[in-house]
Structures are given as C-alpha cells and as structure tokens.
Amino acid sequence: MTLGERVKERRQAKHLTAAELTRLSGYSSCSSISKIEHGVNGVPLTKINKLAEALETTTGYLIGLTDNPERRAE
C-alpha cells in the first residue's frame, strides 16, 4: 500500500474530510491532500509527522514500516 493510500484509508477511518485533514495537518489547500492520496505529490518529511498526528497514527505506518495504524499506549 502506498503512502497516499494509507493517508486516504486512515482519513476515512477517522471520518475526516479532506478539508479537515488539510486544516489539521497544516496544508494550505484541499488539493494538496487529494494529490497526496492519488500519488501525484509526495509528502515532505516535515509534513509526515503532521499528517501522522492529524490521523492519529504513526509515521511508521504512513511510510509503510508497519501495517498497524494504531499508536502504542503511552
């Protein structure tokens, strides 16, 4: 699964619209999220952390190091 597919799957699982994810992750437009989800744009390293926080997941999940989208209990 690609990073874009993981972002989209997690966004939908959290019942977030693209506009909500845009706001939560610090992007300036919904088209940026759409382009990420469709694999048109990559994600700068500085934004991966913001996306992971907004999607309540880990950076490892987004970049494919793990298939578990849940954060560990702290």
N, C-alpha and C positions, 0 to 999 in steps of 0.2 A: 504494500500500500504506500502511495506517495505522501509526502508532507501535506500537499493540498487536499488529498482525500481524507487524511487524518483530521485536518482542521475542519473540513466540512462535516465529517461524521460527528466529531466532538461538539461542534457548534449546534448541530441538530439535536444531539442527545441532551444538551443543556438548554434546549428550547430558546436559543438566541437567534435573533435576526442578524443579517449581515450588518445592518446599521448599528445594532447593539454591540456586536463584536468590534466594529470599527471604532466606536467610542471607547470601549473598554481597553482596547489594545493600543490606542494612540495613533491609529492611522487617520488620515485626513479625508478619505472618501471610501464609500462602499465598493467602488470599482476595484480598489486595491485588494480587498478581501476576495472579491469574485475572481480576480486574476490569479490570486494565490490558490484558491480552491480548484481552478481549472488548469493549473500548471503553467500559466502564461508567465507569471512572475515568480521569482524565488523570494525567499524571506531573508533579509539581512540578519546576521547573528544578533544584533542589538534588539531586533523585534521578536525573535523566537521566545525569549523569556517573557515578554509582554503578552504574546499570544498564549503561552502556556498558563500564565497567571489568569488571564481572562477566561480561558477554557477550563480552568480548574484541573489541570493535568500537569505532566512533567515535560521538560524539554526532550528528555529521552524518548518519550512516547511520540512526540511530534516528528522527531528526526529518524524514528524507526529503530532505536536501540532496544526497545521493549514493545510488546504488544499489549501491555497492561496500561490503560489510560488513567487509572486511579493513582492519586498521590498516596504515599505512605502516611500512616498516622504518626503524628509527632508527639 
